[in-house]
Amino acid sequence: MRRVHTPLCHFVTSPPQGGRSVTRGADFAKQLTSEPAENAEVEWSEKFAANDLPPCGGDVPKGTEGGISRHILGLLVLLLALLPLPAFAASKADVEAQFQTWVQKDLWPEAKKDGVSEKTFRAAFSGVTLNWSLPDLAPPGFPKPREQKQTQAEFSSPAPYFNEGRLQRLAVTGRGFASQYGPALKRIEKVYGVPGPILLAIWGRETGFGAAKLPNSAVQVLATKAFMSTRKEMFRTELIASLRILEHGDVAPDQFLGSWAGALGQPQFMPTSYLKYAVDFDGDGHRNIWTSVPDTLASIANYLVQKGWQRGRGWGYEVTIPENVSCAQEGPDLAKPISQWSSLGIARIAGKAFPFDELRAGGMMLVPAGRDGPEFIVTPNFYVIKEYNNSDLYGLYIGNLADRIAYGSGAFQGQWGDVGKMLRSDVAGMQKTLERKGYDVGGTDGLPGYKTRRSIGRWQEKSDMKPTCYPDSSMLGVLK
């Protein structure tokens, strides 16, 4: 983790955790993004939020130094020196000792009860110490992480997420792998029903087709977080699952590598997801998602199928929605036959008709930036992709990249507008107001999901406003 030097009158906050939140099986809260093989890299998003403290010194009257006379300043310094310093219960060495005791006295009995042998347990923890560089740590005996009021915009325009240069490079590399692993992809699609381009897109997005480095011992990361993170119970469950993986012998401890959040291998599965969804597709007796491409791709396919992938259907279509059709109709719970959407004048942006065999099938409106961005009719498979990472933008990224690999298509034609400048706290305030008015916003978390977007649209319609279906600062003085 980068170290940030700040003036003494300020303090450093810990990296915010958001976006890739820990909601899906395939890897909680990870923020790993990658380039394709020819330019592989891992981007670690470690933003430090601003704090609310005033600037050093502040406004001071004339005739003083720093707003306080030298004599008074001297007395204050003396008084502060005489005050007792806060006594923290532990040093890092103390915490390391507590950790080793916890491993032997607390964790080992649970692992043994779960079928982990002493041999496996000792090998897994040989030389393992705490990783103090990880985010969201709350070491015992240290001051608790201090919550910060929000002073920066939470959201930015979605446009940078769809970096055209990166998407083009991933598509080129993906088409090469589509040819190289063509036979395996055909067998996987025959077994699971998931198209190869979707699997390649997820593989490319997660770890740059396996080229991204996974520098961390998964056991060390998970043990550190299970012992002293802000979500200890979740990571304890994942740690025990990781020990079960090692017990099975699919991977040696020194090759058991993952991301800073403990996500494993090329598809970035959390250990519990590995146990549920990883498969041995190359027939060597091991579910190897670290070095086996067939196992990696088939495991992703199995994950999607278990989450509800519908064989024979794609992910969705970019469309144009006429002005007289309300944008407040989006969401997976408002599905209609695609023929019905079409009858309202919604048309594919490519000028093509919807596939005939799709017309009777259900589709859903998706307007991730309201009226100020690309518009879509998506299938239930789009929401299955979101099970991999619970983000509309992630689902669209995978869909767009898969189309590029399969058909050589390009960027979405709709332009992302000037959105994403709201404070998350302000959006949460809007959500609370809408809830009081009887709207279902899906929770007051400050995140503008589909329920919040369509509630805004419905409120705008009821208020005789042109519906935009997205939070905007102009609503702050009106939505009360």
MIKOLPA-427882 format. One record per residue (C-alpha): x, z, y; residue number from 0. Coordinates in steps of 0.05 Angstrom, whole numbers, plus 5000, padded with zeros to 4 digits. Layout:
BEGIN
+------+------+------+-----+
|   c1 |   c3 |   c2 |   i |
+------+------+------+-----+
|    X |    Z |    Y | NUM |
...
+------+------+------+-----+
This chain:
BEGIN
+------+------+------+-----+
|   c1 |   c3 |   c2 |   i |
+------+------+------+-----+
| 5000 | 5000 | 5000 |   0 |
| 5026 | 4985 | 5069 |   1 |
| 5045 | 5044 | 5112 |   2 |
| 5019 | 5042 | 5183 |   3 |
| 5055 | 5080 | 5238 |   4 |
| 5008 | 5106 | 5292 |   5 |
| 5016 | 5149 | 5354 |   6 |
| 5013 | 5224 | 5340 |   7 |
| 4945 | 5228 | 5374 |   8 |
| 4915 | 5181 | 5322 |   9 |
| 4911 | 5183 | 5247 |  10 |
| 4911 | 5131 | 5192 |  11 |
| 4847 | 5119 | 5154 |  12 |
| 4845 | 5098 | 5082 |  13 |
| 4827 | 5026 | 5064 |  14 |
| 4752 | 5015 | 5064 |  15 |
| 4721 | 4998 | 4997 |  16 |
| 4665 | 4948 | 5001 |  17 |
| 4647 | 4878 | 4982 |  18 |
| 4672 | 4877 | 4912 |  19 |
| 4639 | 4939 | 4896 |  20 |
| 4638 | 4972 | 4829 |  21 |
| 4571 | 4946 | 4807 |  22 |
| 4585 | 4896 | 4754 |  23 |
| 4613 | 4898 | 4684 |  24 |
| 4667 | 4848 | 4695 |  25 |
| 4704 | 4890 | 4744 |  26 |
| 4683 | 4941 | 4793 |  27 |
| 4704 | 4939 | 4865 |  28 |
| 4761 | 4893 | 4857 |  29 |
| 4787 | 4854 | 4915 |  30 |
| 4834 | 4808 | 4877 |  31 |
| 4833 | 4735 | 4899 |  32 |
| 4882 | 4683 | 4876 |  33 |
| 4911 | 4615 | 4886 |  34 |
| 4916 | 4563 | 4830 |  35 |
| 4976 | 4559 | 4785 |  36 |
| 5019 | 4517 | 4831 |  37 |
| 5013 | 4568 | 4887 |  38 |
| 4992 | 4632 | 4853 |  39 |
| 4987 | 4695 | 4894 |  40 |
| 4945 | 4758 | 4898 |  41 |
| 4914 | 4778 | 4964 |  42 |
| 4907 | 4852 | 4971 |  43 |
| 4856 | 4869 | 5024 |  44 |
| 4879 | 4934 | 5055 |  45 |
| 4847 | 4938 | 5123 |  46 |
| 4854 | 5002 | 5162 |  47 |
| 4792 | 5018 | 5203 |  48 |
| 4799 | 5038 | 5276 |  49 |
| 4783 | 5109 | 5294 |  50 |
| 4743 | 5141 | 5350 |  51 |
| 4799 | 5181 | 5383 |  52 |
| 4813 | 5164 | 5456 |  53 |
| 4879 | 5131 | 5474 |  54 |
| 4939 | 5176 | 5481 |  55 |
| 4937 | 5212 | 5548 |  56 |
| 4872 | 5183 | 5573 |  57 |
| 4851 | 5182 | 5646 |  58 |
| 4887 | 5235 | 5685 |  59 |
| 4885 | 5258 | 5757 |  60 |
| 4942 | 5245 | 5805 |  61 |
| 4994 | 5298 | 5814 |  62 |
| 4999 | 5317 | 5741 |  63 |
| 5038 | 5291 | 5682 |  64 |
| 4993 | 5268 | 5626 |  65 |
| 4935 | 5303 | 5660 |  66 |
| 4965 | 5372 | 5650 |  67 |
| 5018 | 5406 | 5692 |  68 |
| 5086 | 5417 | 5661 |  69 |
| 5076 | 5493 | 5662 |  70 |
| 5009 | 5492 | 5628 |  71 |
| 5034 | 5441 | 5578 |  72 |
| 5092 | 5487 | 5561 |  73 |
| 5045 | 5546 | 5549 |  74 |
| 5001 | 5504 | 5505 |  75 |
| 5060 | 5481 | 5463 |  76 |
| 5082 | 5554 | 5455 |  77 |
| 5012 | 5576 | 5434 |  78 |
| 5006 | 5519 | 5384 |  79 |
| 5074 | 5537 | 5355 |  80 |
| 5050 | 5609 | 5343 |  81 |
| 4986 | 5588 | 5307 |  82 |
| 4989 | 5588 | 5231 |  83 |
| 4993 | 5519 | 5201 |  84 |
| 4939 | 5500 | 5151 |  85 |
| 4961 | 5520 | 5082 |  86 |
| 4950 | 5465 | 5032 |  87 |
| 4947 | 5487 | 4960 |  88 |
| 4993 | 5435 | 4930 |  89 |
| 5052 | 5389 | 4939 |  90 |
| 5059 | 5323 | 4903 |  91 |
| 5102 | 5357 | 4851 |  92 |
| 5047 | 5409 | 4841 |  93 |
| 4995 | 5355 | 4832 |  94 |
| 5039 | 5317 | 4783 |  95 |
| 5045 | 5380 | 4741 |  96 |
| 4970 | 5390 | 4744 |  97 |
| 4961 | 5318 | 4722 |  98 |
| 5005 | 5327 | 4660 |  99 |
| 4966 | 5389 | 4642 | 100 |
| 4901 | 5352 | 4652 | 101 |
| 4924 | 5296 | 4607 | 102 |
| 4941 | 5343 | 4550 | 103 |
| 4889 | 5398 | 4557 | 104 |
| 4829 | 5360 | 4584 | 105 |
| 4835 | 5286 | 4569 | 106 |
| 4866 | 5289 | 4500 | 107 |
| 4809 | 5328 | 4467 | 108 |
| 4758 | 5279 | 4494 | 109 |
| 4799 | 5219 | 4471 | 110 |
| 4809 | 5249 | 4402 | 111 |
| 4734 | 5261 | 4396 | 112 |
| 4724 | 5187 | 4415 | 113 |
| 4767 | 5163 | 4358 | 114 |
| 4835 | 5156 | 4392 | 115 |
| 4894 | 5176 | 4349 | 116 |
| 4949 | 5221 | 4373 | 117 |
| 4999 | 5165 | 4362 | 118 |
| 4960 | 5118 | 4407 | 119 |
| 4949 | 5172 | 4459 | 120 |
| 5023 | 5191 | 4463 | 121 |
| 5045 | 5118 | 4467 | 122 |
| 4994 | 5104 | 4522 | 123 |
| 5017 | 5162 | 4566 | 124 |
| 5092 | 5157 | 4552 | 125 |
| 5126 | 5160 | 4620 | 126 |
| 5060 | 5155 | 4658 | 127 |
| 5059 | 5190 | 4725 | 128 |
| 5009 | 5186 | 4783 | 129 |
| 5007 | 5124 | 4825 | 130 |
| 5003 | 5151 | 4896 | 131 |
| 4998 | 5082 | 4928 | 132 |
| 4927 | 5070 | 4904 | 133 |
| 4868 | 5073 | 4953 | 134 |
| 4811 | 5124 | 4952 | 135 |
| 4852 | 5182 | 4926 | 136 |
| 4832 | 5255 | 4936 | 137 |
| 4890 | 5296 | 4907 | 138 |
| 4872 | 5368 | 4889 | 139 |
| 4897 | 5417 | 4941 | 140 |
| 4904 | 5363 | 4995 | 141 |
| 4856 | 5355 | 5053 | 142 |
| 4796 | 5314 | 5035 | 143 |
| 4793 | 5242 | 5061 | 144 |
| 4762 | 5244 | 5130 | 145 |
| 4702 | 5200 | 5141 | 146 |
| 4706 | 5154 | 5201 | 147 |
| 4652 | 5132 | 5247 | 148 |
| 4648 | 5057 | 5249 | 149 |
| 4678 | 5023 | 5310 | 150 |
| 4691 | 4954 | 5283 | 151 |
| 4646 | 4898 | 5261 | 152 |
| 4633 | 4904 | 5186 | 153 |
| 4617 | 4832 | 5175 | 154 |
| 4651 | 4767 | 5193 | 155 |
| 4628 | 4696 | 5187 | 156 |
| 4622 | 4673 | 5115 | 157 |
| 4659 | 4609 | 5133 | 158 |
| 4730 | 4636 | 5120 | 159 |
| 4709 | 4658 | 5050 | 160 |
| 4700 | 4585 | 5032 | 161 |
| 4771 | 4565 | 5052 | 162 |
| 4770 | 4490 | 5041 | 163 |
| 4844 | 4483 | 5026 | 164 |
| 4841 | 4536 | 4972 | 165 |
| 4777 | 4507 | 4942 | 166 |
| 4808 | 4438 | 4939 | 167 |
| 4871 | 4465 | 4904 | 168 |
| 4830 | 4505 | 4855 | 169 |
| 4787 | 4444 | 4840 | 170 |
| 4847 | 4400 | 4827 | 171 |
| 4879 | 4451 | 4780 | 172 |
| 4812 | 4464 | 4748 | 173 |
| 4802 | 4391 | 4731 | 174 |
| 4871 | 4390 | 4699 | 175 |
| 4852 | 4450 | 4656 | 176 |
| 4785 | 4418 | 4639 | 177 |
| 4824 | 4361 | 4608 | 178 |
| 4877 | 4405 | 4575 | 179 |
| 4827 | 4453 | 4544 | 180 |
| 4772 | 4402 | 4535 | 181 |
| 4762 | 4413 | 4459 | 182 |
| 4760 | 4489 | 4467 | 183 |
| 4711 | 4484 | 4525 | 184 |
| 4665 | 4440 | 4485 | 185 |
| 4666 | 4489 | 4427 | 186 |
| 4652 | 4547 | 4474 | 187 |
| 4594 | 4510 | 4507 | 188 |
| 4565 | 4494 | 4438 | 189 |
| 4568 | 4567 | 4418 | 190 |
| 4548 | 4600 | 4483 | 191 |
| 4514 | 4546 | 4524 | 192 |
| 4554 | 4559 | 4587 | 193 |
| 4584 | 4496 | 4619 | 194 |
| 4659 | 4492 | 4621 | 195 |
| 4663 | 4481 | 4696 | 196 |
| 4629 | 4549 | 4708 | 197 |
| 4679 | 4584 | 4663 | 198 |
| 4738 | 4549 | 4696 | 199 |
| 4711 | 4567 | 4765 | 200 |
| 4708 | 4641 | 4748 | 201 |
| 4776 | 4639 | 4715 | 202 |
| 4805 | 4604 | 4776 | 203 |
| 4773 | 4651 | 4825 | 204 |
| 4791 | 4715 | 4789 | 205 |
| 4865 | 4704 | 4773 | 206 |
| 4884 | 4633 | 4794 | 207 |
| 4875 | 4608 | 4722 | 208 |
| 4918 | 4665 | 4696 | 209 |
| 4976 | 4653 | 4744 | 210 |
| 4964 | 4714 | 4788 | 211 |
| 5010 | 4772 | 4772 | 212 |
| 4979 | 4836 | 4746 | 213 |
| 5032 | 4886 | 4767 | 214 |
| 4999 | 4951 | 4747 | 215 |
| 4997 | 4991 | 4683 | 216 |
| 4923 | 4996 | 4670 | 217 |
| 4931 | 5065 | 4639 | 218 |
| 4969 | 5091 | 4700 | 219 |
| 4917 | 5063 | 4748 | 220 |
| 4857 | 5089 | 4709 | 221 |
| 4889 | 5156 | 4696 | 222 |
| 4907 | 5166 | 4769 | 223 |
| 4837 | 5148 | 4791 | 224 |
| 4805 | 5190 | 4736 | 225 |
| 4846 | 5250 | 4757 | 226 |
| 4842 | 5246 | 4833 | 227 |
| 4800 | 5189 | 4861 | 228 |
| 4735 | 5194 | 4898 | 229 |
| 4699 | 5166 | 4836 | 230 |
| 4732 | 5206 | 4781 | 231 |
| 4676 | 5204 | 4730 | 232 |
| 4669 | 5129 | 4731 | 233 |
| 4744 | 5119 | 4722 | 234 |
| 4747 | 5173 | 4668 | 235 |
| 4697 | 5131 | 4628 | 236 |
| 4739 | 5070 | 4638 | 237 |
| 4803 | 5107 | 4619 | 238 |
| 4773 | 5130 | 4552 | 239 |
| 4750 | 5058 | 4540 | 240 |
| 4821 | 5034 | 4553 | 241 |
| 4849 | 5082 | 4501 | 242 |
| 4799 | 5055 | 4451 | 243 |
| 4824 | 4984 | 4466 | 244 |
| 4896 | 5007 | 4452 | 245 |
| 4873 | 5042 | 4389 | 246 |
| 4845 | 4977 | 4363 | 247 |
| 4913 | 4944 | 4372 | 248 |
| 4891 | 4882 | 4411 | 249 |
| 4947 | 4894 | 4462 | 250 |
| 5010 | 4936 | 4465 | 251 |
| 5013 | 4991 | 4519 | 252 |
| 5070 | 4956 | 4556 | 253 |
| 5027 | 4892 | 4561 | 254 |
| 4964 | 4929 | 4580 | 255 |
| 4964 | 4906 | 4653 | 256 |
| 4911 | 4901 | 4706 | 257 |
| 4893 | 4903 | 4779 | 258 |
| 4897 | 4963 | 4826 | 259 |
| 4825 | 4979 | 4806 | 260 |
| 4840 | 4977 | 4731 | 261 |
| 4809 | 4908 | 4718 | 262 |
| 4842 | 4876 | 4657 | 263 |
| 4873 | 4809 | 4642 | 264 |
| 4855 | 4739 | 4663 | 265 |
| 4780 | 4748 | 4669 | 266 |
| 4788 | 4816 | 4703 | 267 |
| 4744 | 4857 | 4657 | 268 |
| 4739 | 4932 | 4665 | 269 |
| 4754 | 4966 | 4598 | 270 |
| 4680 | 4981 | 4583 | 271 |
| 4665 | 4908 | 4594 | 272 |
| 4723 | 4887 | 4549 | 273 |
| 4694 | 4929 | 4493 | 274 |
| 4625 | 4897 | 4502 | 275 |
| 4641 | 4825 | 4517 | 276 |
| 4712 | 4805 | 4498 | 277 |
| 4716 | 4759 | 4438 | 278 |
| 4770 | 4731 | 4392 | 279 |
| 4757 | 4656 | 4398 | 280 |
| 4825 | 4630 | 4375 | 281 |
| 4818 | 4666 | 4309 | 282 |
| 4883 | 4706 | 4310 | 283 |
| 4848 | 4772 | 4299 | 284 |
| 4858 | 4798 | 4370 | 285 |
| 4813 | 4796 | 4431 | 286 |
| 4870 | 4775 | 4477 | 287 |
| 4848 | 4764 | 4549 | 288 |
| 4919 | 4770 | 4575 | 289 |
| 4953 | 4708 | 4545 | 290 |
| 4900 | 4670 | 4504 | 291 |
| 4862 | 4619 | 4545 | 292 |
| 4808 | 4607 | 4491 | 293 |
| 4796 | 4682 | 4485 | 294 |
| 4793 | 4688 | 4561 | 295 |
| 4743 | 4631 | 4571 | 296 |
| 4699 | 4650 | 4512 | 297 |
| 4698 | 4722 | 4535 | 298 |
| 4672 | 4700 | 4603 | 299 |
| 4620 | 4657 | 4569 | 300 |
| 4598 | 4715 | 4524 | 301 |
| 4592 | 4760 | 4585 | 302 |
| 4547 | 4710 | 4621 | 303 |
| 4504 | 4699 | 4559 | 304 |
| 4495 | 4773 | 4548 | 305 |
| 4473 | 4778 | 4621 | 306 |
| 4420 | 4725 | 4612 | 307 |
| 4451 | 4656 | 4621 | 308 |
| 4399 | 4602 | 4608 | 309 |
| 4426 | 4545 | 4567 | 310 |
| 4417 | 4475 | 4595 | 311 |
| 4408 | 4497 | 4668 | 312 |
| 4456 | 4494 | 4726 | 313 |
| 4465 | 4545 | 4781 | 314 |
| 4427 | 4514 | 4839 | 315 |
| 4424 | 4462 | 4894 | 316 |
| 4440 | 4459 | 4968 | 317 |
| 4376 | 4439 | 5004 | 318 |
| 4344 | 4429 | 5072 | 319 |
| 4284 | 4474 | 5087 | 320 |
| 4236 | 4446 | 5139 | 321 |
| 4224 | 4488 | 5201 | 322 |
| 4151 | 4499 | 5182 | 323 |
| 4171 | 4531 | 5116 | 324 |
| 4185 | 4605 | 5124 | 325 |
| 4255 | 4630 | 5108 | 326 |
| 4223 | 4697 | 5089 | 327 |
| 4208 | 4673 | 5019 | 328 |
| 4276 | 4684 | 4987 | 329 |
| 4295 | 4728 | 4929 | 330 |
| 4297 | 4729 | 4853 | 331 |
| 4229 | 4763 | 4852 | 332 |
| 4195 | 4705 | 4889 | 333 |
| 4210 | 4649 | 4840 | 334 |
| 4167 | 4586 | 4840 | 335 |
| 4171 | 4522 | 4799 | 336 |
| 4221 | 4477 | 4833 | 337 |
| 4166 | 4424 | 4838 | 338 |
| 4128 | 4473 | 4883 | 339 |
| 4187 | 4482 | 4928 | 340 |
| 4195 | 4407 | 4931 | 341 |
| 4121 | 4398 | 4950 | 342 |
| 4135 | 4441 | 5012 | 343 |
| 4185 | 4388 | 5035 | 344 |
| 4247 | 4424 | 5011 | 345 |
| 4296 | 4370 | 4990 | 346 |
| 4366 | 4367 | 4961 | 347 |
| 4416 | 4356 | 5016 | 348 |
| 4451 | 4303 | 4975 | 349 |
| 4389 | 4259 | 4980 | 350 |
| 4379 | 4260 | 4905 | 351 |
| 4316 | 4283 | 4871 | 352 |
| 4315 | 4347 | 4832 | 353 |
| 4328 | 4334 | 4758 | 354 |
| 4262 | 4319 | 4723 | 355 |
| 4272 | 4373 | 4670 | 356 |
| 4283 | 4424 | 4725 | 357 |
| 4217 | 4411 | 4762 | 358 |
| 4175 | 4457 | 4718 | 359 |
| 4229 | 4510 | 4714 | 360 |
| 4233 | 4568 | 4763 | 361 |
| 4276 | 4567 | 4824 | 362 |
| 4288 | 4615 | 4883 | 363 |
| 4301 | 4605 | 4956 | 364 |
| 4369 | 4631 | 4980 | 365 |
| 4388 | 4634 | 5054 | 366 |
| 4451 | 4678 | 5056 | 367 |
| 4459 | 4670 | 5131 | 368 |
| 4385 | 4661 | 5146 | 369 |
| 4371 | 4599 | 5186 | 370 |
| 4442 | 4598 | 5211 | 371 |
| 4477 | 4573 | 5149 | 372 |
| 4471 | 4530 | 5086 | 373 |
| 4405 | 4536 | 5049 | 374 |
| 4394 | 4534 | 4974 | 375 |
| 4345 | 4532 | 4916 | 376 |
| 4379 | 4570 | 4860 | 377 |
| 4363 | 4580 | 4786 | 378 |
| 4364 | 4646 | 4749 | 379 |
| 4435 | 4629 | 4728 | 380 |
| 4458 | 4641 | 4799 | 381 |
| 4438 | 4713 | 4792 | 382 |
| 4475 | 4716 | 4725 | 383 |
| 4538 | 4694 | 4761 | 384 |
| 4525 | 4751 | 4810 | 385 |
| 4528 | 4799 | 4752 | 386 |
| 4602 | 4782 | 4750 | 387 |
| 4608 | 4801 | 4823 | 388 |
| 4547 | 4825 | 4861 | 389 |
| 4555 | 4780 | 4922 | 390 |
| 4515 | 4720 | 4944 | 391 |
| 4579 | 4689 | 4972 | 392 |
| 4615 | 4699 | 4906 | 393 |
| 4559 | 4665 | 4868 | 394 |
| 4560 | 4606 | 4916 | 395 |
| 4635 | 4602 | 4913 | 396 |
| 4633 | 4597 | 4837 | 397 |
| 4576 | 4546 | 4840 | 398 |
| 4611 | 4503 | 4891 | 399 |
| 4678 | 4505 | 4855 | 400 |
| 4645 | 4488 | 4788 | 401 |
| 4611 | 4427 | 4821 | 402 |
| 4678 | 4405 | 4849 | 403 |
| 4710 | 4410 | 4780 | 404 |
| 4652 | 4375 | 4745 | 405 |
| 4632 | 4322 | 4796 | 406 |
| 4687 | 4318 | 4848 | 407 |
| 4639 | 4342 | 4902 | 408 |
| 4660 | 4375 | 4966 | 409 |
| 4642 | 4430 | 5014 | 410 |
| 4571 | 4452 | 5029 | 411 |
| 4542 | 4406 | 5082 | 412 |
| 4505 | 4461 | 5119 | 413 |
| 4549 | 4496 | 5171 | 414 |
| 4558 | 4571 | 5174 | 415 |
| 4536 | 4593 | 5243 | 416 |
| 4561 | 4646 | 5290 | 417 |
| 4538 | 4704 | 5248 | 418 |
| 4572 | 4767 | 5222 | 419 |
| 4586 | 4806 | 5285 | 420 |
| 4541 | 4865 | 5272 | 421 |
| 4563 | 4936 | 5258 | 422 |
| 4543 | 4959 | 5190 | 423 |
| 4515 | 5022 | 5222 | 424 |
| 4471 | 4980 | 5268 | 425 |
| 4445 | 4940 | 5209 | 426 |
| 4430 | 5005 | 5173 | 427 |
| 4391 | 5027 | 5235 | 428 |
| 4350 | 4963 | 5232 | 429 |
| 4336 | 4975 | 5159 | 430 |
| 4311 | 5046 | 5172 | 431 |
| 4265 | 5021 | 5227 | 432 |
| 4238 | 4966 | 5182 | 433 |
| 4226 | 5017 | 5127 | 434 |
| 4186 | 5060 | 5175 | 435 |
| 4145 | 4999 | 5190 | 436 |
| 4130 | 4990 | 5116 | 437 |
| 4180 | 4936 | 5097 | 438 |
| 4220 | 4938 | 5033 | 439 |
| 4292 | 4926 | 5054 | 440 |
| 4324 | 4945 | 4988 | 441 |
| 4359 | 5007 | 5016 | 442 |
| 4390 | 5028 | 5082 | 443 |
| 4462 | 5013 | 5065 | 444 |
| 4477 | 4967 | 5124 | 445 |
| 4485 | 4907 | 5078 | 446 |
| 4438 | 4849 | 5094 | 447 |
| 4415 | 4830 | 5024 | 448 |
| 4357 | 4785 | 5010 | 449 |
| 4305 | 4840 | 5018 | 450 |
| 4332 | 4857 | 5086 | 451 |
| 4336 | 4784 | 5107 | 452 |
| 4265 | 4768 | 5087 | 453 |
| 4239 | 4833 | 5118 | 454 |
| 4271 | 4812 | 5183 | 455 |
| 4238 | 4744 | 5177 | 456 |
| 4170 | 4775 | 5163 | 457 |
| 4177 | 4823 | 5221 | 458 |
| 4197 | 4765 | 5267 | 459 |
| 4136 | 4724 | 5244 | 460 |
| 4090 | 4783 | 5255 | 461 |
| 4120 | 4793 | 5325 | 462 |
| 4108 | 4719 | 5342 | 463 |
| 4183 | 4705 | 5341 | 464 |
| 4218 | 4646 | 5309 | 465 |
| 4242 | 4674 | 5242 | 466 |
| 4317 | 4672 | 5232 | 467 |
| 4319 | 4719 | 5171 | 468 |
| 4386 | 4750 | 5191 | 469 |
| 4405 | 4812 | 5232 | 470 |
| 4426 | 4795 | 5302 | 471 |
| 4447 | 4838 | 5361 | 472 |
| 4389 | 4812 | 5402 | 473 |
| 4343 | 4852 | 5356 | 474 |
| 4374 | 4919 | 5373 | 475 |
| 4332 | 4930 | 5435 | 476 |
| 4269 | 4900 | 5406 | 477 |
| 4265 | 4927 | 5335 | 478 |
| 4246 | 4999 | 5348 | 479 |
+------+------+------+-----+
